[in-house]
Amino acid sequence: MLSFQTILGLRCHLESQGGQTIGLVPTMGALHEGHRSLIDRARQENDLVVVSIFVNPLQFGPREDLDRYPRPLEADIELCRAAGVDVLFTPTASSIGAVPGITQVVPPASLTDRLCGQSRPGHFSGVATIVHKLLQIVQPQRAYFGQKDAQQLAIIRRLVADLNLPVRIVGCPIIRDPNGLALSSRNQYLSASEKTQATALAKSLQVAKQLFGSGERQADSLLQAAHSTLRETPGPELEYLALVDPATMVAIDRVESVGLLAIAARVGQTRLIDNLLLSHRKPVIAIDGPAGAGKSSVTKLVAQTLGLQFLDTGAMYRAVTWLVLESKINLGSEAEIAELLARCQIELRGAQVLVDGRDVSREIRTLEVTSKVSVIAALGAVRTALVQQQQAIGRNGGIVAEGRDMCSYVFPEAEVKVFLTATVEERARRRLAELPAGSIALAELVASIGERDHLDSTRAIAPLQQAADAVEIVSDGLSIEQVVAKIIALFEAALDRG
């Protein structure tokens, strides 16, 4: 593991690692198993993992705990080394430019002036400024943040979207002690008795979640249940308890699809936060895997069996190809194609495919479209535009989707993630059975499929890669019905989890 304190040294090193994907885990140190889970996720999804440790003075108010915030650097270094971190960045306030009077990033007041922002004015501007600096300095493909800081996560996602930063923000689940207390660097401020009192925060959220699971959707009833539970434990002084939209932080009266139940309280002198998501949308099932593993057939049958929408991503790429051909745009003119896509809308209605309201279901199956679709699908601008449309389709859940990077990029929040695969030899045998007898030898197919796997896993755009939290299903020796049954079992388990 290499360690840098200066931007220049860090940039020199990262620029020498050309072509490798970078995952950034920004922290303020005092690392614990929650941070370790972020590092582990980054380790699984990137070539290089960079962890930053910086106690950011811009996000502390005048009466907050900047001076006594824990700084166990040696222990943090050991945790990072044990977790397989490649690069540790430990800048000083002066070296990173976190000094009074600097240009600051000011997120929308609608996101910052509520919940934690009510008692911590200026906090989120300080967070956004340093996170923006770190993203510009490290230039990662992915950056990892914990769901415990849900308001911070929403603000950073908005920052990245509004400023068009080329990074994917990955939200990771809250890690808890066995007694339910959400892990936090500030937990070490708590005495043994205060830690017991602090578990009341998680218990109050869980009571509301149980009520939600029984069918209650009204905010008043859910919040009342949480309040009643919290009052049973003396000690915590409630700052807020709210049910909000997880993207905007605006209070909601009823959970129509998903809501964030958030709480902040003081236990002794320590301010703690916690939250959980309440969702009753039908789960999203995302299926990825190598070519020839049977993803398309399985996905269609899963959707049909469960009565969910099949998100035919292949048809969407065909629709774009048809539109480009119809508009007589040069297939190599990515800029013109990007402009065209920005003005069109692709809809899937059952077996129908519509482009700007026109049914093109038959036209997208022509030989001309088939022969050109791979060229169009390889364009980064096309993929970006279609991913946005696919995410919009899946926002309310109830879909089954298969395709490249479906689990880790298109639907990273999917409730069910499957990496459907089979050995190269098995996929070659299946393919051989579809071809005329004697047209090709099995060994040639094995070599061809192996080469395609290599190319798919090393391509610059959307390389084939199993998402860290995807369930692998190896279909060797399984019928399509058996594979479908395994996926349906995962779906039913997701429903049980609520």
C-alpha positions in Angstrom: 0.0 0.0 0.0 1.3 3.4 -1.0 0.6 6.5 1.0 0.5 10.2 -0.1 -0.1 13.5 1.6 0.1 15.7 -1.4 -2.1 16.1 -4.4 0.9 16.2 -6.7 2.3 12.9 -5.5 -1.1 11.2 -5.6 -1.8 12.4 -9.1 1.6 11.4 -10.4 1.0 7.9 -9.1 -2.5 7.5 -10.4 -1.7 8.9 -13.8 1.1 6.2 -14.1 -1.6 3.5 -13.6 -3.4 4.3 -16.9 -6.3 2.2 -17.9 -7.1 0.8 -14.5 -10.5 1.5 -12.8 -10.4 3.4 -9.5 -12.7 3.1 -6.5 -12.6 5.9 -4.0 -13.6 5.6 -0.3 -13.6 9.0 1.3 -13.4 8.9 5.1 -12.6 11.0 8.1 -10.7 8.2 9.7 -11.4 6.4 13.0 -12.2 3.5 10.7 -14.5 0.6 11.7 -16.3 -2.3 10.1 -18.7 0.0 8.3 -15.7 1.6 6.5 -14.3 -1.9 5.9 -17.5 -2.9 4.1 -17.1 0.1 1.8 -13.5 -0.8 1.1 -14.4 -4.5 0.5 -17.1 -3.4 -2.0 -14.6 -1.1 -3.8 -12.0 -3.9 -3.8 -14.4 -6.2 -5.6 -15.5 -3.7 -8.2 -12.2 -1.9 -9.1 -8.6 -2.4 -10.1 -7.3 0.2 -7.6 -8.8 1.2 -4.3 -8.0 4.7 -2.9 -9.0 5.5 0.7 -8.8 9.1 1.8 -8.5 10.0 5.5 -9.2 13.7 6.2 -10.9 15.3 9.2 -12.6 18.1 7.2 -12.7 21.3 9.2 -15.2 22.9 6.7 -18.0 20.6 7.9 -17.7 21.3 11.6 -19.6 24.1 13.3 -18.0 26.4 15.9 -19.3 24.3 18.9 -18.9 20.9 17.4 -16.2 18.2 18.0 -13.5 19.0 15.5 -10.7 19.2 18.1 -11.6 16.0 19.9 -12.7 14.0 16.8 -10.8 10.7 17.0 -7.7 10.4 14.9 -6.2 6.9 15.4 -4.1 7.1 12.2 -1.8 4.1 12.9 -4.8 1.8 13.5 -6.5 3.2 10.4 -3.4 2.4 8.3 -3.4 -1.2 9.6 -7.1 -1.6 8.7 -6.5 -0.3 5.2 -3.5 -2.5 4.7 -5.3 -5.6 5.9 -8.3 -4.7 3.6 -6.1 -4.6 0.5 -6.2 -0.8 -0.1 -3.8 0.2 -2.9 -3.4 3.9 -2.1 -3.9 5.9 1.1 -4.4 9.7 0.8 -3.9 11.6 4.0 -3.8 15.3 3.1 -3.5 18.2 5.5 -6.0 21.0 5.5 -3.4 23.3 3.8 -2.3 20.7 1.2 -6.0 20.0 0.1 -6.9 23.7 0.4 -9.5 23.4 3.1 -8.9 26.8 4.5 -11.2 29.8 5.2 -12.2 31.9 2.2 -11.9 29.1 -0.4 -14.6 28.7 -3.2 -17.2 26.4 -1.8 -19.8 24.1 -3.3 -23.3 25.1 -2.0 -25.9 22.3 -2.5 -29.6 23.3 -3.0 -31.2 24.6 0.2 -34.1 22.3 -0.3 -31.7 19.4 0.4 -29.6 21.0 3.2 -32.0 23.1 5.3 -33.8 20.2 6.8 -33.0 17.2 9.0 -29.3 17.4 10.0 -29.0 20.7 8.2 -31.4 22.4 10.7 -28.9 22.0 13.6 -25.7 22.0 11.5 -25.8 25.1 9.2 -23.0 25.1 6.7 -22.2 21.4 7.4 -23.3 20.0 4.0 -21.6 22.8 2.0 -18.3 21.8 3.8 -18.9 18.1 3.0 -19.8 18.8 -0.7 -16.7 21.1 -1.2 -14.2 18.5 0.0 -16.0 15.5 -1.7 -15.9 17.5 -4.9 -12.2 18.2 -4.4 -11.5 14.5 -3.8 -13.5 13.4 -6.9 -11.5 15.9 -9.0 -8.2 14.9 -7.5 -8.6 11.1 -7.6 -10.9 10.9 -10.7 -12.4 7.6 -9.8 -14.9 5.6 -11.8 -16.8 4.9 -8.5 -17.0 6.4 -5.1 -18.4 4.6 -2.0 -20.5 6.1 0.8 -22.6 4.6 3.6 -26.3 4.7 3.7 -26.1 5.7 7.4 -25.4 9.2 6.2 -28.5 9.2 4.0 -28.8 13.0 3.7 -25.1 13.3 2.8 -25.5 10.5 0.2 -28.5 12.2 -1.4 -26.6 15.5 -1.6 -23.5 13.9 -3.1 -25.6 12.2 -5.7 -27.2 15.5 -6.6 -23.8 17.2 -6.7 -22.5 14.6 -9.2 -25.7 14.9 -11.3 -25.8 18.7 -11.3 -22.1 19.2 -12.0 -21.9 16.4 -14.6 -19.1 14.6 -12.8 -18.1 11.3 -14.5 -18.3 9.1 -11.4 -20.9 6.6 -10.1 -21.8 7.1 -6.5 -22.3 3.7 -4.8 -24.5 3.7 -1.6 -23.6 0.8 0.7 -25.8 -0.7 3.5 -25.6 0.3 7.1 -23.4 -2.0 9.2 -24.6 -2.5 12.8 -23.4 -4.0 16.1 -25.1 -7.2 17.2 -27.4 -5.0 19.4 -28.5 -3.0 16.3 -26.6 0.2 16.9 -25.4 1.6 13.6 -21.6 1.7 13.5 -20.2 5.2 13.7 -16.8 6.7 14.5 -18.5 8.8 17.2 -19.7 5.6 19.0 -16.4 5.5 20.9 -17.6 8.7 22.7 -20.3 6.6 24.4 -20.0 4.9 27.8 -21.3 1.4 28.2 -24.6 2.6 29.6 -24.9 5.2 26.8 -24.4 2.5 24.2 -27.3 0.6 25.6 -29.5 3.7 25.5 -28.4 4.4 21.9 -29.9 1.1 20.7 -33.3 2.8 21.2 -32.8 4.6 17.9 -32.6 1.4 15.9 -35.4 -0.2 17.9 -37.8 2.7 17.2 -37.1 2.4 13.5 -37.6 -1.3 13.5 -41.0 -1.0 15.2 -42.1 1.4 12.5 -40.8 -1.0 9.8 -42.8 -3.8 11.4 -45.9 -1.7 11.3 -45.1 -0.8 7.7 -44.8 -4.5 6.9 -48.3 -5.1 8.2 -49.7 -2.7 5.6 -49.5 0.8 7.3 -48.5 3.5 4.8 -49.4 6.8 6.6 -46.5 8.8 8.0 -48.4 9.9 11.1 -49.0 6.3 12.3 -45.5 5.1 11.4 -43.8 8.1 13.2 -46.1 7.7 16.2 -45.0 4.1 16.6 -41.4 5.0 16.4 -41.9 7.9 18.9 -43.6 5.6 21.4 -40.8 3.1 21.3 -38.1 5.8 21.7 -39.8 7.2 24.8 -39.6 3.8 26.5 -35.9 4.2 26.9 -34.7 7.1 29.1 -31.6 9.0 27.9 -31.9 9.8 24.2 -32.8 13.4 23.5 -34.6 13.4 20.2 -33.6 16.0 17.6 -35.7 14.8 14.7 -37.7 11.8 13.6 -39.0 12.2 10.0 -40.3 10.2 7.0 -39.0 11.7 3.8 -38.4 11.1 0.2 -34.9 9.5 0.1 -33.8 11.5 -3.0 -35.1 15.0 -2.0 -35.3 14.8 1.8 -38.8 16.4 1.6 -41.3 15.1 4.2 -44.0 12.8 2.8 -47.4 12.1 4.3 -47.7 8.6 2.9 -45.3 6.0 1.5 -46.4 5.5 -2.1 -43.3 3.6 -3.3 -40.3 4.2 -1.0 -39.7 6.4 2.0 -36.7 7.1 4.3 -37.4 7.0 8.0 -34.6 9.1 9.6 -33.7 9.9 13.2 -31.2 12.0 15.1 -30.8 12.1 18.8 -28.2 13.0 21.5 -27.1 10.3 23.9 -25.1 12.1 26.6 -23.0 14.6 24.7 -22.9 12.5 21.5 -25.1 13.2 18.5 -26.1 10.0 16.6 -28.1 9.4 13.4 -29.8 6.4 11.9 -32.3 5.5 9.2 -33.9 2.8 7.2 -35.8 2.6 3.9 -39.4 1.6 3.8 -40.3 0.2 0.4 -43.3 -1.6 -0.9 -42.5 -1.5 -4.6 -42.2 -4.8 -6.3 -38.5 -5.8 -6.4 -36.3 -5.2 -9.5 -34.6 -8.4 -10.7 -31.4 -7.7 -12.5 -29.6 -10.5 -14.4 -26.1 -10.3 -15.8 -23.6 -12.9 -17.0 -21.5 -14.0 -19.9 -22.7 -14.6 -23.4 -24.4 -17.9 -24.0 -25.5 -18.4 -20.4 -29.2 -18.3 -21.3 -29.9 -14.9 -19.8 -32.5 -13.8 -22.3 -34.6 -17.0 -22.2 -34.4 -17.1 -18.4 -35.3 -13.5 -18.0 -38.4 -13.7 -20.2 -39.6 -16.8 -18.4 -39.1 -15.3 -14.9 -41.0 -12.2 -16.0 -43.8 -14.3 -17.4 -44.0 -16.5 -14.3 -44.1 -13.6 -11.8 -46.3 -11.3 -13.9 -43.5 -8.6 -14.0 -42.4 -6.4 -16.9 -39.6 -7.8 -19.0 -37.2 -5.0 -19.7 -36.0 -5.9 -23.2 -32.8 -3.9 -23.3 -31.8 -5.6 -26.6 -35.0 -4.2 -28.2 -34.1 -0.7 -26.9 -30.7 -0.9 -28.7 -32.4 -2.1 -31.8 -34.9 0.8 -31.6 -32.0 3.3 -31.4 -30.4 1.6 -34.4 -33.6 1.8 -36.4 -33.9 5.5 -35.5 -30.4 6.3 -36.6 -30.9 4.5 -39.9 -34.3 6.2 -40.4 -32.7 9.6 -39.7 -29.9 8.8 -42.2 -27.2 9.7 -39.7 -23.7 8.4 -40.2 -23.2 5.4 -37.9 -19.8 6.7 -36.9 -21.1 10.2 -35.9 -21.5 9.6 -32.2 -22.1 13.3 -31.5 -25.1 13.5 -33.9 -26.5 10.2 -32.5 -26.2 11.6 -29.0 -28.1 14.7 -30.0 -30.8 12.6 -31.6 -31.2 10.4 -28.6 -31.5 13.4 -26.3 -34.7 14.3 -28.2 -36.4 10.9 -28.4 -38.3 8.6 -26.0 -38.3 4.8 -26.2 -41.2 3.0 -24.6 -41.8 -0.7 -24.0 -45.4 -1.8 -23.7 -45.5 -5.5 -23.4 -44.2 -6.9 -26.7 -44.5 -3.4 -28.3 -41.6 -1.1 -28.8 -42.4 2.5 -29.5 -40.1 5.4 -30.5 -41.7 8.8 -29.9 -45.1 7.1 -29.9 -44.6 5.1 -33.1 -44.8 1.3 -32.9 -41.6 0.0 -34.5 -41.8 -3.6 -33.1 -41.5 -5.1 -36.6 -39.0 -2.6 -38.1 -36.4 -3.3 -35.4 -36.2 -6.9 -36.4 -35.2 -6.4 -40.0 -31.8 -7.7 -41.3 -30.6 -4.1 -41.8 -31.1 -3.3 -38.1 -29.7 -6.6 -37.0 -26.5 -6.1 -39.0 -25.9 -2.6 -37.5 -27.0 -2.9 -33.9 -23.6 -4.0 -32.6 -22.0 -0.9 -34.0 -24.6 1.4 -32.3 -24.5 -0.5 -29.0 -20.7 0.0 -28.8 -21.1 3.8 -28.6 -20.7 5.2 -25.1 -23.3 8.0 -25.8 -25.9 5.4 -26.7 -25.3 3.4 -23.6 -25.5 6.5 -21.4 -28.8 7.6 -22.8 -30.4 4.2 -22.7 -29.2 3.5 -19.2 -31.0 6.7 -18.1 -34.2 5.5 -19.8 -33.9 2.0 -18.4 -33.5 3.4 -14.9 -36.6 5.6 -15.4 -38.6 2.6 -16.4 -37.4 0.6 -13.4 -37.9 3.4 -10.8 -41.2 1.9 -9.5 -39.9 -1.6 -9.5 -41.7 -4.7 -10.9 -39.3 -5.4 -13.7 -36.9 -8.2 -14.8 -33.9 -7.0 -16.8 -30.9 -8.6 -18.3 -27.9 -7.2 -19.9 -24.3 -6.1 -19.5 -23.5 -4.4 -16.2 -27.2 -4.6 -15.3 -26.5 -5.4 -11.6 -23.6 -3.0 -10.9 -24.4 0.0 -13.1 -27.9 0.1 -14.5 -29.8 -1.1 -11.4 -27.3 -1.0 -8.5 -30.2 -0.8 -6.0 -32.0 -3.8 -7.4 -33.5 -6.0 -4.7 -32.5 -9.2 -6.6 -29.2 -9.4 -8.4 -28.2 -12.6 -10.3 -25.0 -13.4 -12.2 -26.1 -16.2 -14.4 -23.2 -18.2 -15.8 -22.0 -21.6 -17.0 -18.6 -23.0 -17.8 -17.2 -22.3 -21.2 -17.5 -26.0 -22.1 -21.2 -26.1 -21.2 -21.9 -23.0 -23.2 -20.0 -24.4 -26.2 -22.0 -27.6 -26.0 -25.3 -25.7 -26.0 -24.3 -23.6 -28.9 -23.1 -26.7 -30.8 -26.5 -28.3 -30.4 -28.1 -25.2 -32.1 -25.9 -25.4 -35.2 -26.0 -27.8 -38.2 -24.2 -31.0 -37.6 -20.6 -30.9 -38.6 -20.5 -27.1 -39.1 -17.9 -26.5 -36.4 -15.9 -28.5 -33.9 -16.5 -28.3 -30.2 -12.9 -27.3 -29.5 -13.3 -24.3 -31.9 -16.4 -23.2 -30.1 -14.7 -23.5 -26.7 -11.8 -21.3 -27.9 -14.2 -18.8 -29.5 -16.3 -18.4 -26.4 -13.3 -18.2 -24.1 -11.9 -15.4 -26.3 -15.2 -13.5 -26.2 -15.3 -13.8 -22.4 -11.8 -12.3 -22.3 -12.8 -9.4 -24.6 -16.0 -8.8 -22.7 -14.3 -8.7 -19.4 -11.6 -6.3 -20.5 -13.6 -3.9 -22.7 -13.4 -0.2 -21.8 -17.1 0.3 -21.6 -19.2 -1.9 -19.3 -16.8 -4.8 -18.9 -18.2 -8.1 -17.9 -17.9 -8.2 -14.1 -20.0 -9.9 -11.3 -21.4 -7.3 -9.0 -20.2 -7.7 -5.4 -23.7 -8.4 -4.1 -25.0 -10.5 -7.0 -25.9 -14.2 -6.4 -24.0 -16.4 -8.8 -26.0 -19.2 -10.4 -24.0 -21.7 -12.4 -26.4 -23.3 -14.8 -24.3 -26.4 -15.7 -26.6 -29.4 -15.4 -29.7 -27.3 -14.7 -32.8 -27.0 -16.9 -34.2 -23.5 -17.6 -37.0 -24.3 -15.3 -34.6 -25.1 -12.4 -32.7 -21.8 -13.0 -36.0 -19.9 -13.1 -37.0 -21.6 -9.8 -33.8 -20.4 -8.1 -34.4 -16.8 -9.2 -38.0 -16.9 -8.1 -36.9 -18.1 -4.7 -34.6 -15.1 -4.5 -37.5 -12.9 -5.4 -39.7 -14.3 -2.7 -37.0 -13.9 -0.2 -36.7 -10.2 -1.2 -40.4 -9.8 -0.6 -40.1 -11.4 2.8 -37.4 -9.0 3.7 -39.8 -6.2 3.0 
